[in-house]
């Protein structure tokens, strides 16, 4: 089954819903960064929610998420866009502090709770929109729920989960995002709250083969959901040798000349995907001339 994301309305258009399967997407992140289980869960939850938030955007708009709770994992960074593309990394990927219960990774312990969640949206305008809230749990989903309620004033329920195999590979990953639209009545809110209190973990639904459509119908009831759109999602980095070349030229001719004289070559590595780019002495000399 391929990774996909759906957008839907529920309860006669009173509720906006997103759901996604991200198993392959998070698997690629795990392989690229060699993350350990708790780090995989923290990064996977963040990237999954970033994907759903990215799907709210239009055109070439994009957003960046930063979770920095002061824990041993360091900062978690994820970028997503409206095309279903996401990338992400953690500062210290080989971080794991065991489980707080059987089958329950202690994500809050590695993320920390003394910090912030920051969302920056690039909508193609002169200035970015940026919102920041303190972390409330370090478990990621609850922190995004708090962000929506306090920074965007949209009552929401956010859930994301990652199951990790004993060999550190990803067994299942996915998430949902439910938002109440203005004027939602108390009866509908009560139904949703009751459904959320009874639902199985979203990662368990993914593991059992549920599609995003089936996930939403499992949570809210098949008769209550109207699917609007479905799109593929994937890990996709925007790095390239050309972008690295431009960054090197931005260092200026003096620093480039120092690289040429000191090392005779240069290597750059992308934080998001760990792709390495090599530059020979001749390439650096060309960049040095172009930077003058």
C-alpha positions as CSV (number, residue, x, y, z in Angstrom):
1,X,0.0,0.0,0.0
2,X,1.4,3.4,-1.0
3,X,1.5,6.4,1.3
4,X,-1.4,8.7,0.7
5,X,-3.3,11.6,2.4
6,X,-6.9,12.5,2.2
7,X,-8.9,15.6,2.8
8,X,-12.5,15.3,3.9
9,X,-15.5,17.0,5.4
10,X,-17.7,15.3,8.1
11,X,-21.0,15.8,9.8
12,X,-22.6,17.8,6.9
13,X,-19.6,20.0,6.4
14,X,-19.2,21.1,10.0
15,X,-15.9,19.3,10.5
16,X,-12.7,19.3,8.4
17,X,-10.7,16.1,8.4
18,X,-7.2,15.0,7.2
19,X,-5.7,11.5,7.5
20,X,-2.6,10.0,6.1
21,X,-0.5,6.8,5.9
22,X,3.2,7.7,6.1
23,X,4.9,4.3,6.7
24,X,7.2,4.4,3.7
25,X,7.8,8.2,4.1
26,X,9.0,7.7,7.7
27,X,10.9,4.6,6.8
28,X,13.0,6.6,4.3
29,X,13.7,9.2,7.0
30,X,14.7,6.4,9.5
31,X,17.1,4.8,7.0
32,X,18.6,8.1,5.9
33,X,19.2,9.2,9.5
34,X,19.7,5.8,11.2
35,X,17.3,6.9,13.9
36,X,16.8,4.8,17.1
37,X,13.2,4.0,18.1
38,X,12.2,7.0,20.3
39,X,13.9,9.4,17.8
40,X,12.0,7.6,15.0
41,X,8.7,8.1,16.8
42,X,9.4,11.8,17.5
43,X,10.6,12.6,14.0
44,X,7.8,10.4,12.4
45,X,5.0,12.1,14.4
46,X,6.4,15.5,13.5
47,X,6.8,14.8,9.8
48,X,3.3,13.2,9.6
49,X,1.6,16.2,11.1
50,X,3.7,18.6,9.0
51,X,2.4,16.7,5.9
52,X,-1.2,17.2,6.9
53,X,-0.5,20.9,7.7
54,X,1.2,21.3,4.3
55,X,-1.8,19.9,2.6
56,X,-3.8,22.9,3.9
57,X,-1.6,25.2,1.7
58,X,-2.0,26.2,-1.9
59,X,0.3,26.3,-4.9
60,X,4.0,26.7,-4.0
61,X,3.4,27.6,-0.4
62,X,5.4,25.6,2.2
63,X,5.9,25.5,5.9
64,X,8.6,24.6,8.4
65,X,8.1,23.0,11.8
66,X,10.6,23.1,14.7
67,X,10.1,21.2,17.9
68,X,12.7,22.1,20.5
69,X,11.9,20.7,24.0
70,X,15.3,20.8,25.6
71,X,15.5,17.0,25.6
72,X,18.4,14.8,24.6
73,X,17.1,14.4,21.0
74,X,17.7,18.1,20.4
75,X,15.6,20.0,17.8
76,X,13.3,18.2,15.4
77,X,12.9,20.0,12.1
78,X,10.4,19.2,9.3
79,X,9.5,21.0,6.1
80,X,6.4,20.2,4.1
81,X,4.5,21.7,1.1
82,X,1.1,21.5,-0.6
83,X,2.4,18.8,-3.0
84,X,2.5,16.0,-0.4
85,X,6.3,16.3,0.1
86,X,8.0,16.3,3.4
87,X,11.6,16.1,4.8
88,X,12.9,16.2,8.3
89,X,15.7,15.4,10.7
90,X,16.6,15.4,14.4
91,X,19.8,16.9,15.9
92,X,20.7,13.6,17.7
93,X,19.1,10.7,15.8
94,X,20.7,8.0,17.9
95,X,18.7,8.8,21.0
96,X,16.5,6.3,22.9
97,X,15.5,6.1,26.5
98,X,13.5,2.9,26.5
99,X,9.7,2.5,26.9
100,X,7.5,3.9,29.6
101,X,5.1,0.9,29.1
102,X,5.1,-2.2,27.0
103,X,4.9,-1.1,23.4
104,X,4.8,2.6,24.3
105,X,8.0,4.5,23.5
106,X,8.8,7.4,25.9
107,X,8.8,10.1,23.3
108,X,8.4,13.0,25.8
109,X,11.6,11.9,27.6
110,X,13.7,12.3,24.5
111,X,11.9,15.4,23.2
112,X,11.7,17.3,26.5
113,X,8.9,19.5,27.7
114,X,10.7,22.7,28.5
115,X,10.6,24.3,25.1
116,X,8.6,25.4,22.1
117,X,6.8,24.4,19.0
118,X,7.3,26.8,16.1
119,X,5.5,26.9,12.8
120,X,6.7,29.2,10.0
121,X,4.6,29.4,6.8
122,X,6.0,30.7,3.5
123,X,3.0,31.8,1.5
124,X,4.9,33.6,-1.2
125,X,4.4,37.0,0.5
126,X,7.1,39.4,1.6
127,X,6.9,38.2,5.2
128,X,6.4,34.7,6.6
129,X,3.7,33.8,9.0
130,X,5.1,32.5,12.2
131,X,3.4,31.1,15.3
132,X,5.0,29.7,18.5
133,X,3.6,28.0,21.5
134,X,5.2,26.3,24.6
135,X,5.2,22.5,24.6
136,X,2.5,21.0,26.8
137,X,3.6,17.3,26.8
138,X,6.5,16.6,24.5
139,X,4.4,13.8,22.9
140,X,4.1,15.9,19.7
141,X,0.4,15.3,18.9
142,X,-0.9,17.1,22.0
143,X,1.6,19.9,21.4
144,X,0.2,20.4,17.9
145,X,-3.4,20.3,19.2
146,X,-2.4,23.1,21.6
147,X,-0.8,25.0,18.8
148,X,-4.0,25.0,16.7
149,X,-6.2,26.1,19.6
150,X,-3.9,28.9,20.8
151,X,-2.0,30.1,17.7
152,X,-4.6,29.6,15.0
153,X,-7.7,29.6,17.2
154,X,-9.0,26.4,15.5
155,X,-10.3,23.7,17.9
156,X,-8.6,20.6,16.7
157,X,-7.7,17.1,17.6
158,X,-4.3,15.8,16.3
159,X,-3.1,12.3,16.4
160,X,0.1,10.7,14.9
161,X,1.8,7.4,15.7
162,X,4.8,5.4,14.7
163,X,5.4,1.7,15.4
164,X,9.0,0.6,15.3
165,X,10.3,-3.0,14.6
166,X,12.9,-4.6,16.9
167,X,15.5,-4.0,14.1
168,X,14.7,-0.2,14.2
169,X,12.8,-0.3,10.9
170,X,9.4,1.3,10.7
171,X,6.4,-1.0,11.0
172,X,3.6,1.5,10.6
173,X,3.1,5.3,10.7
174,X,0.2,7.6,10.1
175,X,-1.9,10.4,11.5
176,X,-5.2,12.3,11.6
177,X,-6.2,15.9,12.1
178,X,-9.8,16.8,12.9
179,X,-10.9,20.5,13.0
180,X,-14.1,22.0,14.1
181,X,-15.4,24.7,11.7
182,X,-17.3,27.8,13.0
183,X,-20.8,27.0,14.2
184,X,-20.2,23.3,15.0
185,X,-23.0,22.3,17.4
186,X,-22.5,20.7,20.8
187,X,-24.1,17.4,19.7
188,X,-21.5,17.0,16.9
189,X,-18.7,17.9,19.3
190,X,-19.9,15.3,21.8
191,X,-20.0,12.6,19.1
192,X,-16.5,13.4,18.0
193,X,-15.1,13.5,21.6
194,X,-16.8,10.1,22.3
195,X,-15.4,8.6,19.1
196,X,-11.9,9.8,19.9
197,X,-12.1,8.4,23.4
198,X,-12.9,4.9,22.0
199,X,-10.6,4.7,19.0
200,X,-7.6,2.5,18.7
201,X,-4.1,4.1,18.3
202,X,-3.8,5.4,14.7
203,X,-0.6,3.5,14.2
204,X,-2.4,0.2,15.0
205,X,-5.0,1.0,12.3
206,X,-2.2,1.6,9.8
207,X,-0.5,-1.7,10.9
208,X,-3.8,-3.5,10.3
209,X,-3.9,-2.2,6.7
210,X,-6.4,0.6,7.1
211,X,-6.3,3.2,4.3
212,X,-6.6,6.9,5.3
213,X,-10.3,6.7,4.1
214,X,-10.9,3.7,6.3
215,X,-9.1,5.4,9.3
216,X,-11.5,8.4,9.1
217,X,-14.5,6.2,8.7
218,X,-13.4,4.1,11.7
219,X,-13.1,7.2,13.8
220,X,-16.1,9.2,12.7
221,X,-18.4,6.7,11.1
222,X,-18.6,5.9,7.4
223,X,-22.0,7.7,6.9
224,X,-20.6,10.9,8.4
225,X,-17.6,11.5,6.1
226,X,-17.4,13.0,2.6
227,X,-14.0,12.5,0.9
228,X,-12.8,15.6,-1.0
229,X,-9.4,14.7,-2.3
230,X,-6.7,12.1,-2.1
231,X,-3.0,12.7,-2.9
232,X,0.3,10.7,-2.7
233,X,2.8,11.7,-0.1
234,X,6.6,11.0,0.1
235,X,9.9,12.0,1.6
236,X,11.4,14.5,-0.8
237,X,14.4,16.8,-0.2
238,X,14.9,20.0,-2.1
239,X,18.7,19.9,-2.0
240,X,20.8,19.8,-5.1
241,X,24.4,20.4,-6.2
242,X,23.3,23.7,-7.8
243,X,21.8,24.9,-4.5
244,X,25.0,24.0,-2.6
245,X,27.1,25.8,-5.3
246,X,25.0,28.9,-4.7
247,X,25.6,28.6,-1.0
248,X,29.3,28.2,-1.5
249,X,29.5,31.2,-3.8
250,X,27.7,33.2,-1.0
251,X,30.7,32.6,1.2
252,X,32.7,34.9,-0.9
253,X,36.0,34.6,-2.9
254,X,38.3,34.8,0.2
255,X,36.8,31.8,2.0
256,X,36.6,29.8,-1.2
257,X,40.3,30.5,-1.9
258,X,41.1,29.3,1.6
259,X,39.3,26.0,0.9
260,X,41.2,25.6,-2.3
261,X,44.6,26.3,-0.6
262,X,43.9,24.3,2.6
263,X,42.0,21.2,1.4
264,X,42.0,21.4,-2.4
265,X,38.4,20.2,-2.3
266,X,35.1,20.5,-0.3
267,X,32.3,18.3,0.9
268,X,28.8,19.5,1.9
269,X,26.1,17.4,3.5
270,X,22.4,18.1,3.6
271,X,21.0,17.9,7.1
272,X,17.6,16.8,5.8
273,X,18.5,13.8,3.7
274,X,22.2,13.2,4.5
275,X,23.1,13.5,0.8
276,X,26.8,14.4,0.3
277,X,28.1,16.7,-2.4
278,X,31.7,16.7,-3.4
279,X,33.5,19.7,-5.1
280,X,36.9,19.2,-6.7
281,X,39.6,21.9,-6.8
282,X,38.7,22.8,-10.3
283,X,35.0,23.3,-9.3
284,X,36.0,25.4,-6.3
285,X,38.2,27.6,-8.5
286,X,35.3,28.1,-10.9
287,X,33.0,29.1,-8.0
288,X,35.7,31.4,-6.6
289,X,35.8,33.2,-10.0
290,X,32.0,33.4,-10.2
291,X,31.8,34.8,-6.7
292,X,34.0,37.8,-7.4
